[in-house]
Amino acid sequence: MGRGVVESDYIFDDEREEYKHTRQVNWTHFVEETHPGQAVQKTLTDITPYTDYVEKLEALFLEEIEEDEPEIDYTSYTQEDFLTDVYMSEKQYNTLKELLLRKKNVILQGAPGVGKTFAAKRLAFSIMEKKDTSRVKVVQFHQSYSYEDFVRGWRPDGEKFELGRGPFYDFCKLAEVDDENVPYFFIIDEINRGNLSKIFGELLMLIEGDKRGDSIRLLYGKEDFTVPKNVHIIGMMNTADRSLAMIDYALRRRFAFFDLSPAFQSDGFKAYRESIGNSKFDNLIAVVEKLNDDISKDTSLGNGFRIGHSYFCVEKDVNIDDDWLSDVVKYELVPLLKEYWFDEPSKFENWSKQLWSAING
């Protein structure tokens, strides 16, 4: 016996041998139990008034539902919490928040280590004013990611194929049944690594802010689909990856682009430095700031290749000692510079020496 959610209007499926009058159902739970009493024979019956019958049915699925239910953190999370966690000014935060709420779709773009994913999650929490992880979904795009993975598509299931659902499809269905004033946030890491026109397909139209609530027939499933007004999309884009093509203009029109920069001079990072109280750490940051100036002026690199502050941010229980500083320089910063200036070895050697001198002097 199964329990599910009806997700479509009436569909006549002439390809089925029997039971051609159908609706799309998202089957969420199955149990090997005997039906309590005589089952309802009609296809669609409102059983809500029969409270005893409903309670018996609910009891059959209660144990499994409780086992499947994820643990959700509803801790309060305010704008002040965001500004403490993310090294951004209040003015920048207000601009970013307004962009996301108005445009519905924002891409956070920046150099490695500026905390794009970290900021995206906490931006969502701050707008919800709590850490409601049930309303936040994170996926990562890659070169092989497809529409079938993202929305809907046929997938092998043993000796046959079944029509599967992707995370964006499920997330929109979840948001659709909630109040449209309750915001949901779909976060896409490495958004420019995927073929976006291929992944979004016909949904490229529906994700536009002024097209929310409109419907379109999906490629698979003979179903009209809607991207709800309360779904907000946050993408992250690494501006220092040479291998990635630029996002096409059709998609650029649908997103607002917000630059995240290294925040070494922000009030939050300055307070973080003071809390560490390590002169070698301060010396290293000073060199990295000068290094970033040089990277910005380099015509083959530019601002998008600067080194971000998150390389130097650690949990409270991590001790920033000589070994930690050495590891950051040897295994993170030096390899990055070697990639940046693979065709200018003298420049690479110069800055490598300055980084080492900062923590060894």
PESULLIN-V687993 format. One record per residue. RES is the residue in one small letter. SS is DSSP state (H for helix, E for strand, L for the rest). PSI is psi as a letter, one per 20 degrees, with the letter a starting at -180 (NA if undefined). D_CENTER is the distance of its C-alpha to the mean C-alpha in Angstrom with 2 decimals. Layout:
# PESULLIN-V687993
res:RES ss:SS psi:PSI d_center:D_CENTER
res:RES ss:SS psi:PSI d_center:D_CENTER
This chain:
# PESULLIN-V687993
res:m ss:L psi:q d_center:34.80
res:g ss:E psi:q d_center:31.31
res:r ss:E psi:p d_center:29.18
res:g ss:E psi:a d_center:26.59
res:v ss:E psi:p d_center:25.25
res:v ss:E psi:p d_center:26.92
res:e ss:L psi:j d_center:24.38
res:s ss:L psi:r d_center:26.76
res:d ss:L psi:a d_center:30.16
res:y ss:L psi:p d_center:33.23
res:i ss:E psi:p d_center:33.11
res:f ss:E psi:o d_center:36.29
res:d ss:L psi:n d_center:35.54
res:d ss:L psi:i d_center:38.70
res:e ss:L psi:i d_center:37.47
res:r ss:L psi:q d_center:37.80
res:e ss:L psi:h d_center:41.25
res:e ss:L psi:r d_center:41.32
res:y ss:L psi:l d_center:39.36
res:k ss:L psi:i d_center:38.38
res:h ss:E psi:o d_center:37.52
res:t ss:E psi:r d_center:33.91
res:r ss:L psi:q d_center:30.68
res:q ss:L psi:p d_center:27.16
res:v ss:E psi:p d_center:26.44
res:n ss:E psi:n d_center:23.40
res:w ss:E psi:o d_center:25.37
res:t ss:E psi:h d_center:23.68
res:h ss:E psi:q d_center:26.61
res:f ss:E psi:q d_center:29.92
res:v ss:L psi:q d_center:32.96
res:e ss:L psi:m d_center:36.34
res:e ss:L psi:q d_center:38.37
res:t ss:L psi:p d_center:41.34
res:h ss:L psi:p d_center:40.86
res:p ss:L psi:o d_center:42.54
res:g ss:L psi:b d_center:45.55
res:q ss:L psi:p d_center:45.82
res:a ss:L psi:q d_center:42.64
res:v ss:L psi:p d_center:42.20
res:q ss:L psi:h d_center:43.48
res:k ss:L psi:q d_center:42.09
res:t ss:L psi:g d_center:38.84
res:l ss:L psi:o d_center:37.36
res:t ss:L psi:p d_center:38.78
res:d ss:L psi:o d_center:37.65
res:i ss:L psi:j d_center:38.50
res:t ss:L psi:g d_center:37.31
res:p ss:L psi:h d_center:40.93
res:y ss:L psi:m d_center:41.91
res:t ss:H psi:g d_center:40.48
res:d ss:H psi:g d_center:42.22
res:y ss:H psi:g d_center:41.00
res:v ss:H psi:g d_center:37.37
res:e ss:H psi:h d_center:37.58
res:k ss:H psi:g d_center:38.97
res:l ss:H psi:g d_center:36.17
res:e ss:H psi:h d_center:33.48
res:a ss:H psi:h d_center:35.27
res:l ss:H psi:h d_center:34.95
res:f ss:H psi:i d_center:31.14
res:l ss:H psi:g d_center:30.68
res:e ss:H psi:g d_center:30.71
res:e ss:H psi:h d_center:28.17
res:i ss:H psi:g d_center:25.82
res:e ss:H psi:h d_center:26.06
res:e ss:H psi:h d_center:25.39
res:d ss:H psi:i d_center:22.24
res:e ss:L psi:p d_center:20.84
res:p ss:L psi:q d_center:18.01
res:e ss:L psi:p d_center:18.85
res:i ss:L psi:p d_center:17.00
res:d ss:L psi:o d_center:17.21
res:y ss:L psi:k d_center:18.55
res:t ss:L psi:p d_center:19.58
res:s ss:E psi:q d_center:20.25
res:y ss:L psi:o d_center:18.09
res:t ss:L psi:r d_center:19.66
res:q ss:H psi:h d_center:19.54
res:e ss:H psi:h d_center:21.94
res:d ss:H psi:g d_center:19.70
res:f ss:H psi:g d_center:16.97
res:l ss:H psi:h d_center:19.76
res:t ss:H psi:g d_center:21.02
res:d ss:H psi:h d_center:17.86
res:v ss:L psi:p d_center:16.58
res:y ss:L psi:n d_center:19.43
res:m ss:L psi:q d_center:19.45
res:s ss:L psi:r d_center:22.37
res:e ss:H psi:h d_center:22.62
res:k ss:H psi:g d_center:23.35
res:q ss:H psi:g d_center:20.21
res:y ss:H psi:g d_center:18.13
res:n ss:H psi:h d_center:20.08
res:t ss:H psi:g d_center:19.66
res:l ss:H psi:g d_center:15.87
res:k ss:H psi:g d_center:15.79
res:e ss:H psi:g d_center:18.46
res:l ss:H psi:g d_center:16.79
res:l ss:H psi:g d_center:13.66
res:l ss:H psi:h d_center:16.01
res:r ss:H psi:g d_center:18.48
res:k ss:H psi:h d_center:16.68
res:k ss:L psi:h d_center:13.81
res:n ss:E psi:p d_center:11.75
res:v ss:E psi:q d_center:11.18
res:i ss:E psi:p d_center:10.53
res:l ss:E psi:o d_center:10.91
res:q ss:E psi:q d_center:13.43
res:g ss:E psi:r d_center:15.60
res:a ss:L psi:r d_center:17.59
res:p ss:L psi:p d_center:16.84
res:g ss:L psi:j d_center:16.57
res:v ss:L psi:j d_center:15.83
res:g ss:L psi:l d_center:12.95
res:k ss:H psi:g d_center:10.05
res:t ss:H psi:g d_center:7.29
res:f ss:H psi:g d_center:9.91
res:a ss:H psi:h d_center:10.52
res:a ss:H psi:g d_center:7.23
res:k ss:H psi:g d_center:7.35
res:r ss:H psi:h d_center:11.03
res:l ss:H psi:g d_center:11.17
res:a ss:H psi:g d_center:9.87
res:f ss:H psi:g d_center:12.40
res:s ss:H psi:h d_center:15.04
res:i ss:H psi:h d_center:15.03
res:m ss:H psi:h d_center:15.34
res:e ss:L psi:k d_center:17.79
res:k ss:E psi:q d_center:16.89
res:k ss:L psi:m d_center:14.44
res:d ss:L psi:n d_center:14.06
res:t ss:H psi:i d_center:11.49
res:s ss:H psi:i d_center:12.74
res:r ss:H psi:j d_center:11.14
res:v ss:E psi:p d_center:7.50
res:k ss:E psi:p d_center:5.73
res:v ss:E psi:p d_center:3.35
res:v ss:E psi:r d_center:5.29
res:q ss:E psi:p d_center:7.22
res:f ss:L psi:q d_center:9.88
res:h ss:L psi:r d_center:13.46
res:q ss:L psi:h d_center:16.92
res:s ss:L psi:i d_center:17.78
res:y ss:L psi:p d_center:14.84
res:s ss:L psi:r d_center:16.55
res:y ss:H psi:g d_center:16.84
res:e ss:H psi:h d_center:18.31
res:d ss:H psi:h d_center:15.32
res:f ss:H psi:g d_center:12.89
res:v ss:L psi:e d_center:15.36
res:r ss:E psi:q d_center:18.76
res:g ss:E psi:r d_center:21.32
res:w ss:E psi:p d_center:24.31
res:r ss:E psi:q d_center:23.91
res:p ss:E psi:p d_center:26.78
res:d ss:E psi:n d_center:27.90
res:g ss:L psi:d d_center:31.03
res:e ss:L psi:j d_center:33.67
res:k ss:E psi:r d_center:31.97
res:f ss:E psi:q d_center:28.81
res:e ss:E psi:q d_center:26.78
res:l ss:E psi:o d_center:24.38
res:g ss:E psi:r d_center:20.97
res:r ss:E psi:p d_center:17.84
res:g ss:L psi:r d_center:14.35
res:p ss:H psi:h d_center:11.11
res:f ss:H psi:h d_center:10.84
res:y ss:H psi:g d_center:14.54
res:d ss:H psi:h d_center:14.46
res:f ss:H psi:g d_center:11.82
res:c ss:H psi:h d_center:13.99
res:k ss:H psi:h d_center:17.05
res:l ss:H psi:g d_center:15.98
res:a ss:H psi:h d_center:15.44
res:e ss:H psi:h d_center:18.59
res:v ss:L psi:i d_center:20.90
res:d ss:L psi:r d_center:19.95
res:d ss:L psi:p d_center:21.50
res:e ss:L psi:i d_center:20.11
res:n ss:L psi:i d_center:20.26
res:v ss:L psi:o d_center:17.77
res:p ss:L psi:q d_center:14.30
res:y ss:E psi:q d_center:11.16
res:f ss:E psi:o d_center:7.59
res:f ss:E psi:o d_center:5.28
res:i ss:E psi:p d_center:1.92
res:i ss:E psi:o d_center:3.80
res:d ss:E psi:q d_center:5.52
res:e ss:L psi:l d_center:9.22
res:i ss:H psi:h d_center:9.23
res:n ss:H psi:j d_center:12.97
res:r ss:H psi:i d_center:13.80
res:g ss:L psi:r d_center:13.96
res:n ss:L psi:n d_center:16.73
res:l ss:H psi:h d_center:14.95
res:s ss:H psi:h d_center:18.14
res:k ss:H psi:h d_center:18.58
res:i ss:H psi:g d_center:15.16
res:f ss:H psi:h d_center:15.16
res:g ss:L psi:c d_center:18.95
res:e ss:L psi:i d_center:20.67
res:l ss:H psi:i d_center:17.52
res:l ss:H psi:h d_center:17.54
res:m ss:H psi:g d_center:20.14
res:l ss:H psi:h d_center:18.58
res:i ss:L psi:i d_center:15.37
res:e ss:L psi:q d_center:17.83
res:g ss:H psi:g d_center:18.27
res:d ss:H psi:j d_center:21.90
res:k ss:H psi:j d_center:21.46
res:r ss:L psi:p d_center:19.35
res:g ss:L psi:i d_center:21.56
res:d ss:L psi:r d_center:23.40
res:s ss:E psi:q d_center:23.61
res:i ss:E psi:q d_center:24.10
res:r ss:E psi:p d_center:25.44
res:l ss:L psi:q d_center:23.02
res:l ss:L psi:h d_center:24.15
res:y ss:L psi:q d_center:24.55
res:g ss:L psi:i d_center:25.85
res:k ss:L psi:l d_center:28.07
res:e ss:L psi:p d_center:25.79
res:d ss:E psi:p d_center:25.00
res:f ss:E psi:q d_center:21.31
res:t ss:E psi:p d_center:19.75
res:v ss:L psi:o d_center:16.40
res:p ss:L psi:q d_center:17.09
res:k ss:L psi:h d_center:17.55
res:n ss:L psi:j d_center:15.48
res:v ss:E psi:p d_center:12.12
res:h ss:E psi:p d_center:10.24
res:i ss:E psi:p d_center:7.78
res:i ss:E psi:o d_center:6.25
res:g ss:E psi:q d_center:6.55
res:m ss:E psi:p d_center:7.88
res:m ss:E psi:p d_center:11.38
res:n ss:E psi:o d_center:13.99
res:t ss:L psi:i d_center:17.27
res:a ss:L psi:j d_center:19.47
res:d ss:L psi:o d_center:18.95
res:r ss:L psi:h d_center:22.22
res:s ss:L psi:i d_center:21.56
res:l ss:L psi:p d_center:19.02
res:a ss:L psi:q d_center:20.43
res:m ss:L psi:q d_center:19.79
res:i ss:L psi:p d_center:17.75
res:d ss:L psi:r d_center:20.45
res:y ss:H psi:h d_center:21.85
res:a ss:H psi:h d_center:21.08
res:l ss:H psi:h d_center:17.33
res:r ss:H psi:h d_center:17.94
res:r ss:L psi:h d_center:19.84
res:r ss:L psi:i d_center:16.95
res:f ss:L psi:q d_center:14.65
res:a ss:E psi:q d_center:15.69
res:f ss:E psi:p d_center:15.35
res:f ss:E psi:p d_center:15.36
res:d ss:E psi:p d_center:16.81
res:l ss:E psi:p d_center:16.09
res:s ss:L psi:r d_center:19.31
res:p ss:L psi:p d_center:20.86
res:a ss:L psi:k d_center:21.89
res:f ss:L psi:h d_center:25.04
res:q ss:L psi:j d_center:27.15
res:s ss:L psi:q d_center:25.06
res:d ss:H psi:h d_center:26.82
res:g ss:H psi:g d_center:24.17
res:f ss:H psi:h d_center:24.49
res:k ss:H psi:g d_center:28.26
res:a ss:H psi:h d_center:28.44
res:y ss:H psi:g d_center:26.43
res:r ss:H psi:g d_center:28.99
res:e ss:H psi:h d_center:31.85
res:s ss:H psi:h d_center:30.67
res:i ss:H psi:g d_center:30.76
res:g ss:L psi:l d_center:34.23
res:n ss:L psi:o d_center:34.47
res:s ss:H psi:h d_center:36.47
res:k ss:H psi:h d_center:35.29
res:f ss:H psi:g d_center:31.66
res:d ss:H psi:g d_center:32.74
res:n ss:H psi:g d_center:34.62
res:l ss:H psi:g d_center:31.67
res:i ss:H psi:g d_center:29.46
res:a ss:H psi:g d_center:32.39
res:v ss:H psi:g d_center:32.65
res:v ss:H psi:h d_center:28.95
res:e ss:H psi:g d_center:29.26
res:k ss:H psi:h d_center:32.29
res:l ss:H psi:g d_center:30.54
res:n ss:H psi:h d_center:27.73
res:d ss:H psi:g d_center:30.53
res:d ss:H psi:g d_center:32.02
res:i ss:H psi:g d_center:28.79
res:s ss:H psi:h d_center:28.38
res:k ss:H psi:i d_center:31.97
res:d ss:L psi:p d_center:31.71
res:t ss:L psi:h d_center:31.87
res:s ss:L psi:i d_center:30.14
res:l ss:L psi:e d_center:27.11
res:g ss:L psi:a d_center:26.46
res:n ss:H psi:h d_center:24.05
res:g ss:H psi:i d_center:20.95
res:f ss:H psi:j d_center:22.30
res:r ss:L psi:q d_center:23.07
res:i ss:L psi:p d_center:22.29
res:g ss:L psi:r d_center:19.79
res:h ss:H psi:h d_center:20.68
res:s ss:H psi:i d_center:18.20
res:y ss:H psi:h d_center:20.59
res:f ss:H psi:j d_center:22.99
res:c ss:L psi:p d_center:21.07
res:v ss:L psi:r d_center:21.83
res:e ss:L psi:q d_center:21.92
res:k ss:L psi:h d_center:25.06
res:d ss:L psi:j d_center:26.90
res:v ss:L psi:p d_center:26.68
res:n ss:L psi:o d_center:29.91
res:i ss:L psi:n d_center:29.82
res:d ss:L psi:a d_center:33.11
res:d ss:H psi:h d_center:34.73
res:d ss:H psi:g d_center:33.16
res:w ss:H psi:g d_center:29.61
res:l ss:H psi:g d_center:30.39
res:s ss:H psi:g d_center:32.04
res:d ss:H psi:g d_center:29.14
res:v ss:H psi:g d_center:26.71
res:v ss:H psi:g d_center:29.25
res:k ss:H psi:g d_center:30.33
res:y ss:H psi:i d_center:27.18
res:e ss:H psi:g d_center:24.51
res:l ss:H psi:g d_center:26.22
res:v ss:H psi:g d_center:29.22
res:p ss:H psi:h d_center:27.44
res:l ss:H psi:g d_center:25.10
res:l ss:H psi:h d_center:28.23
res:k ss:H psi:h d_center:29.99
res:e ss:H psi:g d_center:27.39
res:y ss:H psi:g d_center:27.60
res:w ss:L psi:l d_center:31.41
res:f ss:L psi:h d_center:32.34
res:d ss:L psi:j d_center:35.04
res:e ss:L psi:m d_center:36.26
res:p ss:H psi:h d_center:37.31
res:s ss:H psi:h d_center:39.37
res:k ss:H psi:g d_center:36.47
res:f ss:H psi:g d_center:34.37
res:e ss:H psi:g d_center:37.34
res:n ss:H psi:g d_center:37.96
res:w ss:H psi:h d_center:34.54
res:s ss:H psi:g d_center:34.32
res:k ss:H psi:h d_center:37.66
res:q ss:H psi:h d_center:36.58
res:l ss:H psi:g d_center:33.53
res:w ss:H psi:h d_center:35.83
res:s ss:H psi:h d_center:38.52
res:a ss:H psi:h d_center:36.21
res:i ss:H psi:i d_center:35.85
res:n ss:H psi:i d_center:39.27
res:g ss:L psi:NA d_center:41.50
